[in-house]
Amino acid sequence: MTAHRFHTPDLHLGILDLSPNEAHHANAVMRLKPGDAVELFDGKGAIAVGILQAAGKRGASVEVTEIQRVERPNSNPLVLAMAIPKSPRQSFLFEKCTELGVDAIWPITFDRSVVKTSASGVAKWERTIIEAGKQCRTAYLPEILSPLRFKEAVGTHRDDATHVVCDPSASTSIADPIRALDSGRSCVVWIGPEGGMTDHETEQLASRGAVMAKLGGNILRIETAAIAVAAAFALFAKSTD
């Protein structure tokens, strides 16, 4: 039987306490007992096995007996610099990005964005990511980068990364710039809001060397585009094997 899985940001050998949320999940939801085997992960590549030592209203603790490091599945970190969809579709977006191995999500407010990012929203997204990571048993969780307006974000353009703009009118497929990535080089993929990026925003990115690429012939929702990019990356990026 697969051990129940819990997230903790700091893994070490010996006794460690689970967070209140994870302790509640172990006690009230899973109804685990002292002596039960569990698996822990930090979302940064470390996975541990341990034994539940205490479980009750005051919390839960685990004795960690073994920790192993897991290498990332591909050598090109993927950052999605993207507009955020409306609330009903946000959990789906962050869940699927976690399952597909996105390295970071960078919430961007474009000129035509409808959704504005808040601290409470980020906290909710982080909880969704953790739950998705537990379910899909990944060793890595996406990092949510500090939200920025487009004009601020474009000013932080990284020369050590390849930038790709999702554009349905482009002649190049998203697979082409992904396949062309050198091993170890990051890729920042820009996904605009439902109304699309303005011409000025697209020109700003193009002037800094961004590549225009399409995800197919149809106009996609934000979360659909993100999933398509992440799936293409999983298929075409260079493996670390």
C-alpha positions as CSV (number, residue, x, y, z in Angstrom):
1,M,0.0,0.0,0.0
2,T,1.3,3.5,-0.9
3,A,2.2,5.6,2.1
4,H,0.1,8.7,2.8
5,R,1.9,11.8,1.6
6,F,2.5,15.1,3.4
7,H,4.2,18.4,2.6
8,T,6.7,20.1,4.8
9,P,9.0,23.0,3.6
10,D,12.0,21.8,5.7
11,L,13.0,18.2,5.7
12,H,15.6,16.7,8.0
13,L,16.4,13.4,9.7
14,G,14.9,12.8,13.1
15,I,11.6,14.2,14.6
16,L,9.8,17.0,12.8
17,D,6.3,18.5,13.3
18,L,3.8,18.7,10.6
19,S,2.2,22.1,9.9
20,P,-1.3,22.6,11.4
21,N,-3.0,22.0,8.0
22,E,-1.0,18.8,7.4
23,A,-1.5,17.6,11.0
24,H,-5.3,18.1,10.6
25,H,-5.2,16.1,7.4
26,A,-3.3,13.3,9.1
27,N,-5.5,13.2,12.2
28,A,-9.1,14.2,11.1
29,V,-9.1,13.2,7.4
30,M,-6.8,10.2,7.0
31,R,-7.2,9.1,10.7
32,L,-3.7,7.9,10.9
33,K,-2.2,6.3,14.0
34,P,1.2,6.4,15.6
35,G,3.4,3.8,13.8
36,D,1.9,4.4,10.4
37,A,4.3,4.8,7.5
38,V,4.2,8.2,5.8
39,E,6.0,10.0,2.9
40,L,7.1,13.6,3.1
41,F,8.2,16.0,0.4
42,D,9.5,19.6,0.4
43,G,8.5,20.5,-3.1
44,K,12.2,21.3,-3.9
45,G,13.3,17.8,-4.8
46,A,13.6,16.1,-1.5
47,I,11.4,13.1,-0.6
48,A,11.5,11.3,2.8
49,V,10.1,8.3,4.4
50,G,9.1,8.3,8.1
51,I,6.9,6.9,10.8
52,L,4.1,8.9,12.5
53,Q,5.1,9.3,16.1
54,A,2.2,11.4,17.5
55,A,-1.2,12.3,16.2
56,G,-3.8,14.2,18.1
57,K,-5.5,17.5,18.6
58,R,-2.2,19.1,19.5
59,G,-0.6,18.2,16.2
60,A,1.3,15.5,14.6
61,S,5.0,14.6,14.4
62,V,7.0,12.2,12.2
63,E,10.3,10.5,12.7
64,V,12.2,10.8,9.4
65,T,14.4,7.8,8.7
66,E,15.5,8.4,5.1
67,I,15.8,11.3,2.7
68,Q,16.5,11.1,-1.0
69,R,17.0,13.8,-3.7
70,V,15.1,13.5,-7.0
71,E,16.5,15.1,-10.1
72,R,14.2,17.3,-12.2
73,P,12.8,15.4,-15.2
74,N,14.1,18.0,-17.8
75,S,17.1,20.3,-17.9
76,N,15.2,23.5,-19.0
77,P,13.3,25.3,-16.2
78,L,9.9,26.5,-17.5
79,V,8.4,29.8,-16.2
80,L,4.9,30.8,-17.3
81,A,4.6,34.6,-17.3
82,M,0.9,34.8,-17.6
83,A,-2.4,36.5,-17.0
84,I,-4.6,34.8,-14.3
85,P,-8.1,33.6,-15.3
86,K,-11.2,34.4,-13.4
87,S,-11.7,32.7,-10.0
88,P,-13.7,29.6,-11.0
89,R,-10.8,28.4,-13.2
90,Q,-7.8,29.4,-11.1
91,S,-7.6,26.1,-9.0
92,F,-7.8,24.1,-12.2
93,L,-4.9,26.1,-13.7
94,F,-2.6,25.7,-10.7
95,E,-3.5,22.0,-10.2
96,K,-2.6,21.1,-13.8
97,C,0.5,23.2,-13.9
98,T,1.7,21.2,-10.9
99,E,0.9,17.9,-12.4
100,L,2.7,18.8,-15.7
101,G,5.9,20.0,-14.0
102,V,5.9,23.7,-14.5
103,D,8.8,25.2,-12.5
104,A,7.4,28.7,-11.8
105,I,4.3,30.7,-12.4
106,W,4.6,34.5,-12.7
107,P,1.3,36.3,-12.5
108,I,1.3,39.3,-14.8
109,T,-1.2,42.1,-15.1
110,F,-1.5,43.0,-18.8
111,D,-3.4,46.1,-20.1
112,R,-6.4,43.9,-20.9
113,S,-6.3,41.8,-17.7
114,V,-9.5,41.4,-15.8
115,V,-8.2,39.6,-12.7
116,K,-6.0,41.5,-10.2
117,T,-3.7,39.5,-7.9
118,S,-4.0,39.7,-4.1
119,A,-2.1,38.2,-1.2
120,S,-5.1,36.0,-0.3
121,G,-5.3,34.8,-3.8
122,V,-1.6,33.8,-3.8
123,A,-2.1,31.9,-0.5
124,K,-5.0,30.0,-2.0
125,W,-3.0,29.1,-5.1
126,E,-0.1,27.8,-2.9
127,R,-2.5,25.5,-1.1
128,T,-3.9,24.2,-4.4
129,I,-0.3,23.5,-5.6
130,I,0.5,21.6,-2.4
131,E,-2.6,19.4,-2.6
132,A,-1.9,18.7,-6.3
133,G,1.7,17.8,-5.5
134,K,0.6,15.4,-2.9
135,Q,-1.9,13.8,-5.3
136,C,0.4,13.4,-8.3
137,R,3.4,12.5,-6.1
138,T,5.8,15.0,-7.7
139,A,9.1,16.0,-6.0
140,Y,8.9,19.6,-7.2
141,L,6.2,22.2,-6.8
142,P,5.9,25.3,-9.0
143,E,7.1,28.5,-7.4
144,I,4.7,31.5,-7.5
145,L,6.9,34.5,-8.4
146,S,6.0,38.0,-7.2
147,P,3.1,39.4,-9.3
148,L,3.9,42.4,-11.5
149,R,2.3,44.7,-14.0
150,F,3.5,44.0,-17.5
151,K,5.5,47.3,-17.8
152,E,7.4,46.3,-14.7
153,A,7.9,42.7,-15.7
154,V,9.2,43.4,-19.1
155,G,11.9,45.6,-17.5
156,T,13.2,42.6,-15.7
157,H,13.8,40.7,-18.9
158,R,16.3,37.9,-18.3
159,D,19.0,37.5,-21.0
160,D,19.9,34.1,-19.6
161,A,16.5,32.7,-20.7
162,T,14.7,32.2,-23.9
163,H,11.4,34.2,-24.1
164,V,8.4,32.9,-26.1
165,V,5.2,34.7,-26.7
166,C,2.0,32.7,-27.3
167,D,0.5,34.2,-30.4
168,P,-2.2,32.4,-32.5
169,S,-1.1,34.3,-35.6
170,A,2.5,33.2,-35.4
171,S,4.0,30.9,-38.1
172,T,6.2,29.0,-35.6
173,S,4.9,26.1,-33.5
174,I,5.6,26.2,-29.8
175,A,7.6,22.9,-30.2
176,D,10.3,24.6,-32.3
177,P,11.7,27.0,-29.6
178,I,11.4,24.3,-27.0
179,R,13.4,21.8,-29.1
180,A,16.0,24.6,-29.8
181,L,16.8,25.2,-26.1
182,D,20.3,24.5,-25.0
183,S,20.6,22.2,-22.0
184,G,20.2,24.1,-18.7
185,R,18.7,27.2,-20.4
186,S,15.4,28.5,-18.9
187,C,12.4,29.3,-20.9
188,V,9.9,32.1,-20.1
189,V,6.6,31.7,-21.9
190,W,4.3,34.7,-22.0
191,I,0.5,34.0,-22.0
192,G,-1.8,37.0,-22.3
193,P,-5.3,37.6,-21.0
194,E,-8.6,36.5,-22.6
195,G,-8.6,39.6,-24.9
196,G,-5.0,39.0,-25.9
197,M,-1.9,41.2,-25.5
198,T,-1.9,44.6,-27.0
199,D,0.2,45.3,-30.0
200,H,2.5,47.5,-27.8
201,E,3.0,44.6,-25.3
202,T,3.8,42.2,-28.1
203,E,6.2,44.7,-29.6
204,Q,7.9,45.3,-26.3
205,L,8.7,41.6,-26.0
206,A,9.7,41.2,-29.6
207,S,12.1,44.1,-29.3
208,R,13.9,42.2,-26.5
209,G,14.3,39.1,-28.6
210,A,11.2,37.1,-27.7
211,V,10.0,34.4,-30.2
212,M,6.4,34.4,-31.3
213,A,4.9,30.8,-31.3
214,K,1.4,29.3,-31.7
215,L,-0.3,26.6,-29.8
216,G,-2.6,25.7,-32.7
217,G,-5.1,27.4,-34.9
218,N,-7.8,28.2,-32.2
219,I,-8.1,30.9,-29.6
220,L,-7.5,29.3,-26.2
221,R,-8.5,30.2,-22.7
222,I,-5.7,31.2,-20.4
223,E,-5.6,28.0,-18.5
224,T,-5.9,25.9,-21.7
225,A,-2.9,27.7,-23.2
226,A,-0.9,27.1,-20.0
227,I,-1.7,23.4,-20.0
228,A,-0.8,23.2,-23.7
229,V,2.6,24.9,-23.1
230,A,3.3,22.7,-20.1
231,A,2.4,19.5,-22.0
232,A,4.6,20.6,-25.0
233,F,7.5,21.2,-22.6
234,A,7.1,17.8,-21.0
235,L,7.2,16.2,-24.5
236,F,9.9,18.3,-26.3
237,A,12.3,19.7,-23.6
238,K,15.6,18.0,-23.1
239,S,15.5,15.3,-20.5
240,T,18.0,15.1,-17.6
241,D,18.3,11.3,-18.2
